[in-house]
């Protein structure tokens, strides 16, 4: 299956000016979901198998930052979201886990709303301890 290159402007258009929920894997359309899954897989391969791979990181990073920044604004005060390389790597891996689960859910036609709740809970927990 040929998956077109991730178009960051289409990803942005799909979630801009929307709540954090817009960036949840379960709310992404099929094309964007596949593109982000492929991008995350290339990121993983570049970090573990072949460091010559130059993975497209903009799309996954944009979605993760959208989730985190929107959830951070709901915290008391005015927290500043800081993203270290280690923290980004962690969230890329976690987001890939939920993207993969969403792909399986869609292929089996068995959605799991708990995944969205779990991902949001993980992010809120991280934000509560770091902001």
URMORA-V697335 format. One line per field, one symbol per residue. psi: psi as a letter, one per 30 degrees, with the letter a starting at -180 (. if undefined). A space follows every 50 residues. Layout:
psi: ???
This chain:
psi: kkklkkjeeeeeeffkglleffgkeffkleeeeeeeeeeeeeeeeffeej ffkikjfeeeeeeeeeeeeeeefflkailkjkjleeeeeefeeeeeeeee eeeeeeefhiljffeeeeeeeeeeeeeeff.
